[in-house]
C-alpha cells in the first residue's frame, strides 16, 4: 500500500477537510496501520454542517482556528479572487512543516492538479513532503470506496453539493455563489460587510466601482476574477 511505503518514523501529518477525499485517505491510513495525526484547519467560512460532521464523526481530528479572521485580512489583502486566493495560503495550506503530509488531492479534480505528482516537496516549505495516495482515483472510485466501506460522509453531498469548500469560495461559479447565499445567508452577509468596508477605504482599485453594492455584485459575478487587468489592487 502506498501509505505504508512512505511512512516516516514520526508518523504522518494527515490534512483533513471533512470532504469525501479526506475521509477516504483517513480510512486508508487507519486500515494501513500507519501512525498519523489528523488536522483540520478551520477558516471561519466553512459550511456549518461540515464543521458539525467533523466534530461528530472524527473527534480525534485536531481543529486549528485561524490566528486572524478572514474579514480582517480582507481589509489588507482585498477580496480573494480566482487567481489571487491568498485565503488558501493563510488558512488551508498552513501546518505540517517538517512532516510527511498525506492529502486527498486527485488528478481528476482539475487540469492544474493533473500536473501534481504522488510524492512531491512543497514549493513554499521545502521541509514539507506531500503524499497523495489517491491521486489517480476517479471521483467514482472515491464514492465506491466510501459506500463499500460504509464510511460516514457529510449530508451536504446528498443535497447536491459536489465539493465542500468554503462558503462563497472564489473558485466556485456564479451559480454556485448565489446558491451559497441562499443556503448560508449569515455567512454571505459577513462577506458583504467585509467587501463594503474594503470599498469604503477607497483604495486605488475601488475607484472604478460606483458603490459598495457595485463592487459586491462584480465580485459575485466571477466575470473578472481571473483577469489581472481588472482585478482589485491590493494595498499591502
C-alpha positions in Angstrom: 0.0 0.0 0.0 1.3 3.5 -0.9 0.7 4.9 2.5 2.8 2.1 4.1 5.6 2.6 1.6 6.4 6.1 2.7 5.6 6.0 6.4 8.1 8.2 8.4 9.2 7.1 11.8 7.3 10.0 13.5 4.1 9.3 11.6 2.2 11.3 9.0 0.5 14.6 9.3 -2.9 14.0 7.7 -4.5 17.1 6.1 -8.2 16.6 6.8 -11.1 18.7 5.4 -14.1 16.6 6.1 -14.8 16.1 2.4 -15.1 12.8 0.5 -11.4 12.6 -0.4 -10.1 13.3 3.1 -12.4 10.8 4.8 -11.2 8.3 2.3 -7.5 8.9 3.0 -8.2 8.9 6.7 -9.8 5.5 6.4 -7.0 4.2 4.2 -4.4 5.4 6.8 -6.3 3.6 9.6 -6.6 0.3 7.6 -2.9 0.6 6.6 -2.0 0.6 10.3 0.3 3.6 9.9 0.9 6.2 12.6 -0.6 9.6 11.9 -2.3 12.6 13.4 -5.1 14.3 11.5 -5.5 18.1 11.3 -8.4 20.3 10.2 -7.6 24.0 9.5 -10.7 26.0 10.1 -11.4 29.1 8.1 -14.4 30.7 9.8 -16.3 30.4 6.5 -16.7 26.6 6.4 -20.2 25.2 6.0 -21.7 24.7 9.5 -22.9 21.3 8.5 -19.4 20.3 7.6 -17.9 21.5 10.9 -20.6 19.6 12.8 -20.0 16.5 10.8 -16.3 16.5 11.6 -16.8 17.1 15.3 -19.4 14.3 15.5 -17.6 11.7 13.4 -13.9 12.4 13.8 -13.4 13.6 17.4 -9.7 12.8 17.2 -9.0 15.3 14.4 -7.2 18.4 15.8 -9.1 21.6 14.9 -7.0 24.6 14.3 -8.6 28.0 14.4 -7.1 30.8 12.2 -5.0 33.4 14.1 -6.8 36.2 12.3 -10.3 36.3 10.8 -10.8 36.5 7.0 -12.9 39.6 7.5 -9.9 41.5 9.0 -7.5 40.1 6.4 -9.7 41.3 3.5 -9.0 44.9 4.6 -5.3 44.5 3.9 -5.4 41.8 1.1 -8.6 42.7 -0.7 -11.3 40.2 -1.7 -9.8 36.9 -2.7 -10.0 36.1 -6.5 -9.7 33.0 -8.6 -6.1 33.9 -9.5 -5.4 35.5 -6.1 -6.6 33.1 -3.5 -4.4 34.3 -0.6 -7.0 32.8 1.7 -5.8 29.3 0.9 -2.3 30.3 1.9 -3.5 31.9 5.1 -5.9 29.2 6.2 -5.7 25.9 4.3 -2.0 25.5 3.5 -0.6 26.0 6.9 0.7 23.3 9.1 2.8 20.2 8.5 6.1 21.9 8.4 8.9 19.3 8.7 6.4 16.5 8.2 5.3 14.0 5.6 1.8 15.2 4.8 -1.0 13.0 3.4 -3.6 14.8 1.3 -6.6 13.7 -0.8 -5.5 15.6 -3.9 -6.5 13.9 -7.2 -5.7 14.4 -10.8 -9.4 14.3 -11.8 -10.2 17.4 -9.8 -8.6 19.9 -12.2 -6.2 20.5 -15.0 -3.8 22.2 -12.6 -3.8 19.2 -10.3 -3.1 16.8 -13.2 0.5 18.3 -13.1 1.0 17.1 -9.5 3.0 14.0 -8.5 2.1 11.4 -6.0 5.1 12.3 -3.9 6.4 15.9 -4.0 8.2 18.5 -2.0 6.1 21.6 -1.0 7.3 24.6 -3.0 6.6 27.1 -0.3 8.1 25.0 2.5 10.9 22.6 1.5 10.7 20.8 4.8 7.2 19.5 4.0 6.8 16.5 1.7 3.3 15.7 0.3 2.0 12.2 -0.2 -1.2 12.0 -2.4 -2.2 8.3 -2.2 -5.4 8.6 -4.2 -4.0 11.0 -6.8 -5.0 8.7 -9.7 -8.5 7.8 -8.4 -11.6 9.0 -10.2 -14.5 10.6 -8.3 -16.4 7.4 -8.8 -13.6 5.4 -7.2 -13.8 7.6 -4.1 -17.6 7.1 -3.8 -17.3 3.4 -4.4 -14.8 3.1 -1.6 -16.9 5.2 0.8 -20.0 3.1 0.1 -18.2 -0.2 0.2 -16.6 0.6 3.5 -19.8 2.2 4.9 -18.0 5.4 5.8 -19.9 8.4 7.2 -20.0 11.5 5.0 -21.4 15.0 5.2 -25.1 15.3 4.4 -24.4 18.2 2.0 -23.4 15.7 -0.7 -26.9 14.3 -0.6 -28.2 17.8 -1.2 -26.3 18.0 -4.5 -23.1 19.7 -3.4 -20.1 18.3 -5.4 -17.4 19.8 -3.3 -17.4 21.1 0.2 -15.2 24.1 0.2 -15.5 27.5 1.9 -18.8 29.3 1.6 -18.6 31.7 -1.4 -15.1 30.4 -2.4 -13.9 32.5 -5.3 -13.3 29.2 -7.2 -17.0 28.5 -7.4 -19.2 29.5 -10.3 -21.6 32.4 -10.2 -24.5 30.0 -10.0 -22.9 28.2 -7.0 -22.1 31.6 -5.4 -25.8 32.5 -5.4 -26.7 29.1 -4.2 -24.3 29.6 -1.2 -26.0 32.9 -0.5 -29.4 31.2 -0.2 -28.0 28.3 1.8 -25.9 30.3 4.3 -27.2 33.9 4.4 -25.4 34.9 7.6 -22.0 33.9 6.2 -22.9 35.7 2.9 -23.8 38.9 4.9 -20.5 38.7 6.7 -18.7 38.6 3.2 -20.8 41.6 2.0 -20.0 43.6 5.1 -16.3 42.9 4.7 -16.5 43.9 1.0 -18.3 47.1 1.9 -15.6 48.0 4.4 -12.9 47.5 1.8 -14.7 49.6 -0.8 -15.2 52.4 1.7 -11.5 52.7 2.2 -11.3 53.8 -1.5 -8.0 52.1 -2.3 -6.9 52.7 -5.9 -8.7 49.7 -7.3 -12.0 50.7 -5.8 -12.4 54.0 -7.7 -13.9 52.3 -10.7 -16.8 51.0 -8.6 -19.6 53.5 -8.2 -20.8 51.9 -4.9 -20.1 49.2 -2.4 -23.1 47.3 -4.0 -21.5 47.6 -7.4 -18.3 46.2 -6.1 -20.1 43.3 -4.3 -22.1 42.4 -7.4 -18.9 42.5 -9.5 -17.2 40.1 -7.1 -20.2 37.7 -7.1 -20.4 37.7 -10.9 -17.0 35.9 -11.1 -16.6 37.6 -14.5 -13.3 39.3 -13.8 -11.9 37.3 -11.0 -9.3 35.6 -13.3 -8.4 38.8 -15.2 -5.4 40.5 -13.7 -6.0 43.7 -15.7 -9.4 44.1 -14.0 -8.6 42.8 -10.5 -8.8 44.8 -7.3 -5.5 46.5 -6.4 -4.2 45.3 -3.1 -2.5 47.8 -0.8 -0.3 45.5 1.3 
